[in-house]
Amino acid sequence: MSTFERARCRLRAHPLALDAALAAGVLACMVAGSFVEPHGPDGVTWGVRTPDPFSLVLMTLGAAALVLRRRAPRTVLALAGGISVVESVTGDPRTPVAMCAVIALYTVASTTDRPTTWRIGLLTMTVLTGTAMIAGPLPWYAQENLAIFAWTGIGATAGDAVRSRRAFVRAIRERAERAERTREEEARRRVAEERLRIARDLHDVVAHHIALVNVQAGVAAHVMDKRPDQAKEALAHVREASRSALDELRATVGLLRQSGDPEAPTEPAPGLDRLDELAGTFRNAGLRVEVARADQGTELPAAVDLAAYRVIQEALTNVQKHAGADVRAEVSVVRVGPRIEITVIDDGAGGGPDPALGGPGGGHGLLGMRERVTALRGTLTTGPRYGGGFRVHAILPVKTRPSAARDGT
């Protein structure tokens, strides 16, 4: 910071000292101007006239009033204007006390609105100029009288210009601060959405694969002594499910890496093209799953494809965990106009909704499915079937808007 800028900052921090220095400078200019004769034989002549004591008193009072111009601008203007009127009537030759009124008028114009500036400025110009022309000893058309009119107009105009510039700068600063707050809020919103998306992915991956691992481990423990071949097969399924879980977790957690971190091994997000593979993992776990599709040739956006896969995965996982033994599940994927409908039903005899299905007790199964579907402007309905079992029905748009695609991925 330069010396000039440091001095400016100090003066702004002490406005009363700045106004006192301004008042002293104005007083010095008025006293010096009172010694000048503008109409001498040789033009402007210095030292021909001297101010009388009363003029010096008026000059001192007018300059002293300027010290308080920021605290009470209109009062200071009224006081300086009154002193200028008294000087115009009694001064002979006149001293330039009107300079105080001009500075006070500038202060009022810089701290109020434009209509008020017009009213006060016109009143000040009319009173000071009219008094000087009517009551002064000089001819009414003397340049001193016209100068009062010009200087008061300049003071009001300059003050209004300064006020407009301050308002403009303040508006720009407020707009920049508002834009900064908006960017921060948008960043926080995006972070929250990304955290929610990652939480849904982690829940889907963990719930699905851990459920399969749990079932196959139970099968292996049950038949280990009597049927070791079947136990080995179950353990192989455990290993395959755990490896798949690790791969998907690695791909999901890889999104949390910083840009400079080593690139994590990832794989494409799963979609309906892997539906048969998904059904096969459940069949290997002992769940009878039938798949019916009537969506051939439909190309889904990545967000919709992933959401459809996750809905089916979560629904079958819940069937595996909560529907009981010897249950059969049916999955149907049907294209209906601009939408694709996904239905997962089972004939299990399980009771009311389990906590993992979003019922009382607080799981996140159905909640996560609903969030995925709602983010894509779709609908999800779930509930028990008449005669037993459970039904999950999701309707997703085949085409999504860009904002919905971002929310769903």
C-alpha positions as CSV (number, residue, x, y, z in Angstrom):
1,M,0.0,0.0,0.0
2,S,1.4,3.4,-1.0
3,T,1.9,6.4,1.4
4,F,-1.1,8.2,-0.3
5,E,-3.4,5.2,0.2
6,R,-2.3,4.8,3.9
7,A,-3.0,8.5,4.5
8,R,-6.4,8.2,2.8
9,C,-7.3,5.2,5.0
10,R,-6.4,7.1,8.1
11,L,-8.4,10.1,7.1
12,R,-11.4,7.9,6.4
13,A,-11.0,6.3,9.8
14,H,-11.2,9.8,11.4
15,P,-13.8,11.8,9.5
16,L,-14.0,14.6,12.2
17,A,-10.3,15.3,11.8
18,L,-10.8,15.4,8.0
19,D,-13.6,17.9,8.3
20,A,-11.6,20.0,10.7
21,A,-8.8,20.2,8.2
22,L,-11.3,21.1,5.5
23,A,-12.7,23.8,7.7
24,A,-9.2,25.2,8.3
25,G,-8.5,25.2,4.6
26,V,-11.8,26.9,3.7
27,L,-11.1,29.6,6.4
28,A,-7.7,30.2,4.9
29,C,-9.1,30.6,1.4
30,M,-11.8,33.0,2.6
31,V,-9.4,35.1,4.5
32,A,-7.0,35.2,1.5
33,G,-9.9,36.0,-0.8
34,S,-11.0,38.9,1.4
35,F,-7.8,40.8,0.6
36,V,-8.3,40.5,-3.2
37,E,-10.0,43.3,-5.2
38,P,-11.3,41.9,-8.5
39,H,-12.1,45.3,-10.0
40,G,-8.9,47.2,-9.4
41,P,-7.4,49.5,-12.1
42,D,-4.9,46.8,-13.0
43,G,-7.4,44.0,-12.8
44,V,-7.3,41.6,-9.8
45,T,-5.3,43.4,-7.2
46,W,-3.9,41.9,-3.9
47,G,-3.9,43.8,-0.7
48,V,-6.0,46.8,-1.7
49,R,-8.8,46.0,0.7
50,T,-8.8,44.4,4.2
51,P,-11.7,42.6,5.9
52,D,-13.3,44.2,8.9
53,P,-13.5,42.4,12.2
54,F,-17.2,41.5,11.7
55,S,-16.4,39.8,8.4
56,L,-13.6,37.8,10.1
57,V,-16.1,36.7,12.7
58,L,-18.6,35.6,10.0
59,M,-15.9,33.7,8.2
60,T,-14.8,32.0,11.3
61,L,-18.3,31.0,12.2
62,G,-19.0,29.6,8.7
63,A,-15.8,27.6,8.7
64,A,-16.4,26.3,12.2
65,A,-19.9,25.0,11.2
66,L,-18.3,22.8,8.5
67,V,-16.6,20.7,11.2
68,L,-20.1,19.1,11.9
69,R,-21.2,18.9,8.2
70,R,-21.4,15.0,8.3
71,R,-23.3,14.8,11.5
72,A,-25.9,17.5,10.8
73,P,-25.6,18.4,7.1
74,R,-28.9,20.3,6.8
75,T,-28.4,22.2,10.0
76,V,-24.9,23.2,8.9
77,L,-26.3,24.3,5.5
78,A,-28.9,26.5,7.2
79,L,-26.3,28.0,9.5
80,A,-23.8,28.6,6.6
81,G,-26.6,30.0,4.4
82,G,-27.7,32.4,7.2
83,I,-24.2,33.6,7.7
84,S,-23.9,34.2,3.9
85,V,-27.1,36.2,3.9
86,V,-25.9,38.4,6.8
87,E,-22.6,38.9,5.1
88,S,-24.3,39.9,1.8
89,V,-26.4,42.5,3.6
90,T,-23.7,44.0,5.9
91,G,-20.4,43.3,4.2
92,D,-18.7,46.2,2.4
93,P,-16.7,45.1,0.5
94,R,-18.2,41.6,0.7
95,T,-16.1,38.6,1.8
96,P,-16.5,35.2,0.2
97,V,-18.4,33.6,3.1
98,A,-20.7,31.9,0.5
99,M,-18.0,29.3,0.1
100,C,-19.1,27.7,3.3
101,A,-22.7,27.4,2.0
102,V,-21.5,25.8,-1.2
103,I,-19.6,23.1,0.7
104,A,-22.5,22.5,3.0
105,L,-24.9,22.2,0.0
106,Y,-22.5,19.7,-1.5
107,T,-22.6,17.6,1.7
108,V,-26.4,17.7,1.8
109,A,-26.6,16.6,-1.9
110,S,-24.2,13.8,-1.4
111,T,-26.2,12.3,1.5
112,T,-29.8,12.6,0.4
113,D,-31.9,11.7,-2.6
114,R,-32.2,13.6,-5.9
115,P,-35.6,15.2,-5.4
116,T,-34.5,16.6,-2.0
117,T,-31.3,17.8,-3.6
118,W,-33.3,19.7,-6.3
119,R,-35.5,21.3,-3.7
120,I,-32.8,22.3,-1.3
121,G,-30.4,23.4,-4.1
122,L,-33.0,25.6,-5.7
123,L,-33.9,27.2,-2.4
124,T,-30.3,27.8,-1.5
125,M,-29.5,29.3,-4.9
126,T,-32.6,31.5,-4.8
127,V,-32.0,32.8,-1.3
128,L,-28.3,33.5,-1.6
129,T,-28.3,34.9,-5.1
130,G,-31.5,37.0,-4.5
131,T,-30.2,38.4,-1.3
132,A,-26.9,39.4,-2.9
133,M,-28.6,41.0,-5.8
134,I,-31.2,42.9,-3.8
135,A,-29.4,43.9,-0.6
136,G,-25.8,44.0,-1.6
137,P,-24.0,47.3,-2.3
138,L,-22.7,46.1,-5.7
139,P,-24.9,46.3,-8.9
140,W,-27.2,43.4,-9.0
141,Y,-25.6,42.1,-12.2
142,A,-22.1,42.1,-10.7
143,Q,-20.0,39.0,-11.4
144,E,-19.8,38.3,-7.6
145,N,-23.6,37.8,-7.5
146,L,-23.7,35.6,-10.6
147,A,-20.8,33.6,-9.2
148,I,-22.9,32.8,-6.1
149,F,-25.6,31.3,-8.4
150,A,-23.0,29.3,-10.4
151,W,-21.1,28.0,-7.4
152,T,-24.2,26.9,-5.5
153,G,-25.4,25.0,-8.7
154,I,-22.0,23.4,-9.0
155,G,-22.0,22.3,-5.3
156,A,-25.5,20.7,-5.7
157,T,-24.5,18.9,-8.9
158,A,-21.2,17.6,-7.6
159,G,-22.9,16.3,-4.5
160,D,-25.6,14.5,-6.5
161,A,-22.9,13.0,-8.8
162,V,-20.9,11.7,-5.8
163,R,-24.1,10.2,-4.2
164,S,-25.0,8.5,-7.5
165,R,-21.5,7.0,-7.8
166,R,-21.6,5.7,-4.2
167,A,-24.9,4.1,-4.8
168,F,-23.6,2.5,-8.0
169,V,-20.5,1.1,-6.3
170,R,-22.7,-0.1,-3.4
171,A,-25.0,-1.8,-5.8
172,I,-22.2,-3.5,-7.6
173,R,-20.7,-4.7,-4.3
174,E,-24.0,-6.0,-3.1
175,R,-24.5,-7.8,-6.4
176,A,-21.1,-9.4,-6.1
177,E,-21.7,-10.5,-2.5
178,R,-25.1,-11.9,-3.5
179,A,-23.5,-13.8,-6.4
180,E,-20.8,-15.1,-4.1
181,R,-23.5,-16.3,-1.6
182,T,-25.4,-17.9,-4.4
183,R,-22.3,-19.8,-5.6
184,E,-21.6,-21.0,-2.1
185,E,-25.2,-22.2,-1.6
186,E,-25.1,-23.9,-5.0
187,A,-21.8,-25.6,-4.1
188,R,-23.2,-26.8,-0.7
189,R,-26.4,-28.0,-2.5
190,R,-24.3,-30.0,-5.0
191,V,-22.2,-31.5,-2.3
192,A,-25.3,-32.6,-0.4
193,E,-26.8,-34.1,-3.5
194,E,-23.5,-35.9,-4.3
195,R,-23.3,-37.3,-0.7
196,L,-26.9,-38.5,-0.9
197,R,-26.2,-40.2,-4.3
198,I,-23.1,-41.9,-3.0
199,A,-24.9,-43.0,0.1
200,R,-27.7,-44.6,-2.0
201,D,-25.1,-46.4,-4.2
202,L,-23.3,-47.7,-1.1
203,H,-26.5,-48.9,0.4
204,D,-27.6,-50.7,-2.7
205,V,-24.2,-52.4,-3.2
206,V,-23.7,-53.4,0.4
207,A,-27.3,-54.5,1.0
208,H,-27.5,-56.6,-2.2
209,H,-24.1,-58.4,-1.9
210,I,-24.1,-58.8,1.9
211,A,-27.5,-60.4,1.7
212,L,-26.3,-62.9,-0.9
213,V,-23.1,-63.6,1.2
214,N,-25.3,-64.1,4.3
215,V,-27.6,-66.6,2.5
216,Q,-24.8,-68.6,0.9
217,A,-22.8,-68.7,4.1
218,G,-25.8,-70.1,5.9
219,V,-26.3,-72.7,3.2
220,A,-22.6,-73.7,3.4
221,A,-22.8,-74.0,7.2
222,H,-25.9,-76.1,7.0
223,V,-24.7,-78.7,4.4
224,M,-21.0,-78.6,5.3
225,D,-21.0,-82.0,6.9
226,K,-23.5,-83.9,4.8
227,R,-23.0,-82.4,1.3
228,P,-19.5,-80.9,1.0
229,D,-19.9,-80.4,-2.7
230,Q,-22.9,-78.2,-2.3
231,A,-21.1,-76.4,0.5
232,K,-18.1,-75.7,-1.8
233,E,-20.5,-74.4,-4.4
234,A,-22.1,-72.0,-1.8
235,L,-18.7,-70.8,-0.7
236,A,-17.8,-70.1,-4.4
237,H,-20.9,-68.0,-4.6
238,V,-19.8,-66.2,-1.4
239,R,-16.5,-65.4,-3.0
240,E,-18.0,-64.2,-6.2
241,A,-20.5,-62.0,-4.4
242,S,-17.9,-60.5,-2.1
243,R,-15.6,-59.8,-5.1
244,S,-18.4,-58.0,-6.9
245,A,-19.2,-56.0,-3.8
246,L,-15.5,-54.9,-3.6
247,D,-15.4,-54.0,-7.3
248,E,-18.6,-51.8,-7.0
249,L,-17.4,-50.3,-3.7
250,R,-14.1,-49.4,-5.3
251,A,-15.8,-47.8,-8.2
252,T,-18.1,-45.8,-5.9
253,V,-15.4,-44.7,-3.5
254,G,-13.2,-43.8,-6.4
255,L,-15.5,-40.8,-7.0
256,L,-14.4,-39.3,-3.8
257,R,-10.7,-39.1,-4.8
258,Q,-9.1,-35.7,-5.5
259,S,-8.2,-34.7,-9.0
260,G,-4.5,-35.3,-8.3
261,D,-4.9,-38.8,-6.8
262,P,-4.0,-41.9,-8.7
263,E,-6.8,-43.0,-11.0
264,A,-9.0,-45.7,-9.4
265,P,-10.0,-48.7,-11.3
266,T,-13.6,-48.3,-12.3
267,E,-16.2,-50.1,-14.4
268,P,-19.3,-48.8,-16.3
269,A,-22.3,-48.2,-14.1
270,P,-24.6,-51.2,-14.2
271,G,-27.9,-51.1,-16.2
272,L,-30.7,-53.3,-17.5
273,D,-28.3,-55.0,-19.9
274,R,-27.0,-56.8,-16.8
275,L,-30.4,-57.8,-15.5
276,D,-30.0,-61.5,-16.4
277,E,-26.6,-61.5,-14.6
278,L,-28.3,-59.9,-11.6
279,A,-31.1,-62.4,-11.6
280,G,-28.5,-65.2,-11.9
281,T,-26.8,-64.1,-8.6
282,F,-30.2,-64.4,-6.8
283,R,-30.9,-67.8,-8.4
284,N,-27.5,-69.0,-7.2
285,A,-28.6,-67.9,-3.7
286,G,-31.7,-70.0,-3.9
287,L,-34.3,-67.4,-4.9
288,R,-36.5,-68.4,-7.8
289,V,-36.6,-65.4,-10.1
290,E,-38.4,-65.0,-13.4
291,V,-37.7,-62.1,-15.7
292,A,-40.0,-60.8,-18.4
293,R,-39.1,-58.0,-20.6
294,A,-41.0,-56.0,-23.3
295,D,-38.5,-53.2,-23.8
296,Q,-36.4,-54.5,-26.7
297,G,-34.7,-51.8,-28.6
298,T,-35.2,-49.1,-25.9
299,E,-32.1,-47.0,-25.2
300,L,-32.3,-45.5,-21.8
301,P,-30.3,-42.5,-20.5
302,A,-27.5,-43.6,-18.2
303,A,-29.3,-42.1,-15.1
304,V,-32.6,-44.0,-15.9
305,D,-30.8,-47.2,-16.7
306,L,-28.9,-47.1,-13.4
307,A,-32.0,-46.2,-11.4
308,A,-34.0,-49.1,-13.0
309,Y,-31.2,-51.6,-12.2
310,R,-30.9,-50.4,-8.6
311,V,-34.7,-50.6,-8.0
312,I,-34.7,-54.2,-9.2
313,Q,-31.6,-55.0,-7.2
314,E,-33.0,-53.5,-4.0
315,A,-36.4,-55.1,-4.5
316,L,-34.9,-58.6,-5.0
317,T,-32.6,-58.1,-2.1
318,N,-35.5,-57.3,0.2
319,V,-37.3,-60.4,-1.1
320,Q,-34.3,-62.5,-0.4
321,K,-34.0,-61.1,3.1
322,H,-37.5,-60.8,4.3
323,A,-40.0,-62.8,2.2
324,G,-39.3,-66.2,3.8
325,A,-38.4,-69.6,2.4
326,D,-39.5,-71.1,-1.0
327,V,-40.4,-67.7,-2.3
328,R,-40.7,-66.9,-6.0
329,A,-40.1,-63.4,-7.4
330,E,-41.2,-62.0,-10.8
331,V,-39.5,-59.1,-12.5
332,S,-41.1,-57.3,-15.5
333,V,-39.7,-54.5,-17.5
334,V,-42.2,-53.0,-20.0
335,R,-42.0,-50.0,-22.3
336,V,-45.2,-48.0,-22.2
337,G,-45.1,-45.0,-24.5
338,P,-42.6,-42.4,-23.2
339,R,-42.1,-44.3,-20.0
340,I,-40.7,-47.6,-18.8
341,E,-42.4,-49.5,-16.1
342,I,-40.6,-51.9,-13.7
343,T,-42.5,-54.3,-11.5
344,V,-41.1,-56.7,-8.9
345,I,-43.5,-58.9,-7.0
346,D,-43.1,-61.9,-4.8
347,D,-45.5,-64.5,-3.2
348,G,-43.7,-64.6,0.1
349,A,-45.6,-64.9,3.3
350,G,-43.5,-62.3,5.2
351,G,-45.4,-60.1,7.6
352,G,-45.5,-56.3,7.6
353,P,-42.8,-54.1,6.2
354,D,-39.4,-54.7,7.6
355,P,-37.3,-51.8,8.8
356,A,-35.0,-52.4,5.8
357,L,-38.1,-51.7,3.6
358,G,-38.6,-48.3,5.0
359,G,-41.1,-49.2,7.7
360,P,-41.1,-48.2,11.3
361,G,-37.6,-48.7,12.8
362,G,-35.9,-46.8,10.1
363,G,-34.2,-48.6,7.2
364,H,-33.3,-47.0,3.9
365,G,-34.4,-49.6,1.3
366,L,-37.6,-48.1,0.0
367,L,-36.5,-44.6,0.9
368,G,-33.4,-44.9,-1.4
369,M,-35.5,-46.4,-4.2
370,R,-38.0,-43.6,-3.9
371,E,-35.3,-40.9,-3.9
372,R,-33.8,-42.3,-7.1
373,V,-37.1,-42.5,-8.9
374,T,-38.3,-39.1,-7.7
375,A,-35.0,-37.5,-8.8
376,L,-35.8,-38.6,-12.4
377,R,-39.4,-37.2,-12.2
378,G,-40.7,-40.8,-11.9
379,T,-43.1,-42.4,-9.5
380,L,-42.7,-45.4,-7.1
381,T,-45.5,-47.4,-5.5
382,T,-44.9,-50.2,-3.0
383,G,-47.0,-52.2,-0.7
384,P,-48.3,-55.7,0.3
385,R,-50.2,-57.8,-2.3
386,Y,-53.6,-59.2,-1.7
387,G,-53.2,-62.8,-0.6
388,G,-49.6,-62.3,0.5
389,G,-46.3,-61.1,-0.9
390,F,-45.1,-57.6,-1.8
391,R,-45.1,-55.4,-4.9
392,V,-42.7,-52.7,-6.0
393,H,-43.7,-50.7,-9.1
394,A,-41.6,-47.9,-10.6
395,I,-42.4,-45.7,-13.6
396,L,-39.5,-43.9,-15.1
397,P,-39.3,-41.5,-18.1
398,V,-37.4,-42.8,-21.1
399,K,-36.0,-39.3,-21.7
400,T,-34.9,-37.0,-18.9
401,R,-34.2,-33.4,-18.7
402,P,-30.5,-32.5,-18.0
403,S,-31.2,-31.3,-14.4
404,A,-33.0,-34.6,-13.6
405,A,-30.2,-36.6,-15.1
406,R,-27.7,-34.9,-12.8
407,D,-29.9,-35.4,-9.8
408,G,-30.3,-39.1,-10.5
409,T,-26.7,-40.0,-11.1
